[in-house]
Amino acid sequence: MTTVSDSPALTFARTLNPTPATAEERDAVLANPGFGIHFSDHMVSIDWTLESGWRDARLVPYGPLQLDPGSAVLHYGQEVFEGLKAYRHDDGSIWTFRPEKNAERLQRSASRLALPELPVEDFLTSLKQIVSVDGAWVPPGDDGSLYLRPFMIANETFLGVRAAHTVAYYVIASPAGPYFTGGVTPVSIWLSTQYSRAGRGGTGAAKCGGNYAASLLPQEEAAKNGCSQVLFLDAETGTHVDELGGMNVFFVMGGDTLVTPATSGSILEGVTRDSVIQLAKDRGMTVEERDITLDEWREGVDSGRITEIFACGTAAVITPIAQVKSADFTIGSADAPAGEITMALRKELTDIQHGRAEDRHGWLYRLNA
């Protein structure tokens, strides 16, 4: 639910970086940006206090944060974040994709972590602020983007166990190149049977760092077994598919039905997930959001009923899945090709994001003037 602010929209003060990257330095980064390695010249900062609410919105030079060692976020993990991308279209305009959904999810995440909810209008303005001065950091080319990372931390110096009374919100930006540098290739994923990502009633539906930290050890296990991602089952029964470490999972059944686990409180409500569901419906597919067991996955692949499997998220958009591996069994084949529907949905979604296809649902939001 979107929070409507009782106070007027924030006004942002601006302090430009006196020593920004030169055009040559920036071009060198954009030629091979990687992901999350390099950062633009500026960031957004907004403070919140229990007494005054949101205040002191400002655009400032990118740089280190000063935190007291007793800051609540360092001890109790009271923080949330978002991730979205800015795309340069052929006419030079810069757009992002469904940012109001990220704003609303940040509000839900903040509520779950006992943090204040930033109004949607201020979230959107914060994105415009950083792009207004760092738009040159959006990489050129068909698959480049500027990854935007809004995040919120409890920075009160207090070791008592309660919700913090002072909080800070920031936005930083990092240029990103194509996620698949050699083309989109189906991946193998590792089934974690010892660990759970989140339990019902926990923080699984919130985008908070603790959920991702909990996935890192299983992710290392996946890498040791030649897999690029880890798959989690539900914490209650250990039989239902939950989600990957940072992506939602989909199954194409019978060629005309798309199935994905329901967001029952332990699964993150992905913006890409929601968009894929809509695009599948536009194609006339039946979409089912329901429990799917590991046994149904195995039997569906064996019988041919499950024809394609893919994962989706902001970074990779849509990733085809070839097989799932565990210590005891493997479902699928490592050389399984990317599915036709998987790749068609991926192309349609990325074409909309980059302005190459009609935005018939009004998902794009312009960030520069």
N, C-alpha and C positions, 0 to 999 in steps of 0.2 A: 504493500500500500504506500503510495506516495505521500510524503509529509509536506504539508503546505506551511510555509514559514509565516509566522506572525509578524516578522520584521521585514523591512524592505530588503531588496536584493543588495548584496555586498558591493561596495565600490573598491576596486583594486588599486593600490598604490603601485608604482612601477620604478624599480631601480635596475637599470640595464647593466649587464656585465661589462666592466671597463676593459677587459682583456678577452674578448670572445675568440674562438678558434678562427684562424684565417681561412679564406676560401680554399687555399691549397690544403690545409690541414683537414678541413671538413670533407673535401673531395676525396682525399686519401682514405678517410674512414668509410665514406659512402660507397667506395669502390668494392669494399668487402666488409660490411658492417657486422656480420655474424648476428647473434641475438643476445641482447642484454649486456653487452660488453662496453660499449661507448655511450656517452650521454651528451645531450645538447647543452647549450650555454646557460640556460635558465631553469628555474623551477618555480612552482607556486607554493605559497605557504599561507595557511589560515589558522588562527588560534581559536580555542573555545575554552570558556571557563563556566563553571556551574552558575556563577553569579551574573555573568554578562552575556552568555551565549556565544555565538560565532562573531568574531571581530578580527580586525587587523589583517584583512586580506591583502596580499601583496605578491607581486612578481619580483623575484630577486635572482641574482647570479647563482648558478648551480654551485654547491659546495657542501662541505661536511656539516652535519647537525651537531649542536652542542647539547648533550644530555647528561644530567646528573647521574652518577652511578646508582642512586636510589630511585630512578625513574621506574614507574610501575610497569611499563612495557617490558623492561629487562628482567623482571621477576615473575610476572604473572601472565605475560603473553597477551595483554589486552591490546589487540591491534587487528585491523582488517585492511583489505586492499582490493583493487580492481585491475583489470587489464583490457585495453582496447587499442585499436590502431587508427592512425590517420593515413589516408591514401591521397596521392596526387593524381588528379585526372588529367586527360590530355590537354585541356585548356588552361592548366596551371592552378586550378582551384583545388583546395584541400578539404577533404570530407572524412567523416568518421561514420561508423555503422551502429545504429540503434543505441546511442549513448544514454538515452533516457532509461533504457533497461539496466545498464550498468549502474546508473545513479540510484535506481530503485533497489537493485540488489545490494549496493553498498549500504543503503539505509537498513535493509533487513539484516545484513551481516552485523552492522553496528548495533542494532537493537539486541541481537543475540549475545553480543560481547559486552553489553552494558555501556556502549559508547553513544555519543550524541548523533543524531541523524542530520546529515548535511542536506539542505534543501536541493531539489533537483536543479533549479535554475542556477544556483551557485556552483554546483558540480559542472554544469555545461559551460558556464562562464570561465571556470578555471581551465578547462580544456582550450577554449578560445584564446585565453590569455597567453598560454605557453606557445601555442602555434602562431600567434600574431608576431612573435619575435624570433621563433625558432623554426619557422616554416621551411627554411632552406635545408633543414636536417632531414626532411622527408626524402628518402632515396628515389632516384629516377628508376624507370623501368617498370615492367608489367607486374612484378611481384614484390617490389619494395614497399616498405611502410615505416611509419614512425610509431613505435610502440609507446603508448601512454600508460603510465603506472600511477594512478591515484592511490594514496594509502593514508591511514589514520592510526595514530599511536597515542597511548596514554602516557603523557610525559610529566605527570605530577610526581614530585619527590616525596614518596610516602610508601612505607612498607606494610601498612595495614591492608588486610584483605577486604577490599571494597572497591566499587567502581571509582575510577579516578575523577577528580574534580577539575583537572586541566588536561586538555587534549590538543593535538596538533594534526592538521590535515595537510598533505603535500601532493604535488603532482610533479613527476620527473618524466623525461622523454628519452627514448633510446632508439636509434635507427636500426632497422631490421631488414635483412635481405631475404631471399627465398628460403623457406624452411627446408625444402627438399632441393638441394643444390644440383643433384644429378637427376632430377625428375621424381615424380611421385612413385614410390615403391612400397608394396605391401610389407608390413612389419610383423615380426613375431612378438608376442607378449607373454609375460610370465604370470602364472596364477599363484598368488600368495595364499597359502593355506594356514600359515601360522599367525599372520597379522591381519587386523581389520583397519580400514581407513577411518571409519566413524560408526557409531551406533545410533539407533533411533533415540531421539531426544537429546542427542549430543550436538556437536557443531558442524555436522556434515553438510548441512545446507547453507552454512556461512562460508564466505571466502576469507578465511583467516589462516595465518601462517602455520598454526599448530597442526592443521589438517595436512599440510604439505610436508611439514617436518616428520609427521608420522609415516609418510610414504617413502622417505628417503632410504631407510634401511632395506625395505623390500625392493626398492628400485635398484639398490646395489646388488641384491640377490639376482634380480632380473638380468642385469648387465653381465654378471658372472656366468649366466646360462645362455648368453647370446641373444637376449631379448632387449628391445628398446623401451618397453613400458611394462608396468605392473598392473595386473587386474585384481581387484578386491571383490570378495563375496560379502553378503550381508553379515553383520556381526551377530545376529540373533540365531540363525540356523546354519550358517556357513554353506548354504546350498544355492542361494539366489545371486545372480550377477548384480553387482553394485555399480562401480565405475572404475575407470583407470585412475592412476595417480593424479592426473590433472585433466582428464578428458571424459566425456560421456560416450557410451557405446551404443551402436545400432545394429540390428539384424534385418536383412532383406529376406523375406520368406515368400516362396512361391512366385517371386518376380513382381508381385503387386502389393505386398504388405510390408510395412516398416514397423519394427517392434523395438522399443527401448524401455529400459527399466523406469518405472514411475518415480517421480520425485516425492518420496514419502517422508522426507525429513532428514535422511542421511545422505542424499544425493544432491550435489550442487545443481541449481537451475541455470544451466548454461545458456548464454545468449545465442551462441552458435547452434546449440541443441534446439532451441525454440525456432530458430530460422530454418533449420533443416526440416523440422516437422511441417512448417508451413509450405515450404517448397515441394515437399513430397505430396502434400494434399493438393497443391496446385497441379501436380502431374496426374492426379486422379488415383493416387495410391491410398490404401487404407492404412491409417497409423494407429498403432496400439501402444499405449503406455501402461505397462503391466509388469508383474514379476516374470522373470525368465530364469529357469534353473540351469545349472551346469549340465544336468542330464538332458534337458531339452536342447541345449546347444550341441552336445555330442550326437544325439539322435538325429537332430536336424541336419547336421553336416553329413552324417553317414547316409541318410536317406535321400539327400539332395534337396530337401525342403528349404533349408537355409542355403541360399545361393551366394550371399555376400555379407561381409561383416566389416564395419568401419567404426572409427572413433572420431570425435570432433571436439574442437576447442579453439580459442582465439589464435594461438600461436601457429598451429599447423593447419587450421581450418578443418579439413577432412583428411583422415589418414586411413587407407585400406588396411585391414588386418588379414594376414595370411593364416596364422595359426596361433593357438594358445598352448603353452607348454607348462607342465608341472613336473615335480619329482617322480610322479607315478605314471603319467600318461600325456599324450599329445592329441589335440583335436585340430584337424586340418593339416595342410601341407605347406612347408616353407616356400615352395615354388608356386603357390596359388597366385593367379594373376589378379590385378585390381578389377573389381566388378564394374560392369557397364553403368549401373545405376549410381554406384558410389562416385564414379568419375564424372558422370553427368551432373549430379548434385553439386559436386565440388566446383566444377566449371561454372555452373549457373551462379553459385554464391559468390565466387571470387570475381566474376564478371560484373555482378551488381556492385560489389564493394569498390571496384576500380573504375566504375563508370562506363563499362563496356556493354552493359545490358540495361534494359529498362528497369527502373526502380518502382515497380508497380504497387509496392506496399508502403512506400514513403519511409523507407528504412534509413536513407542517407541523411546526414546532418552536416551542413557546411560549417567549417571552422574558421576560414579566413574571409576577409571582406571581398 
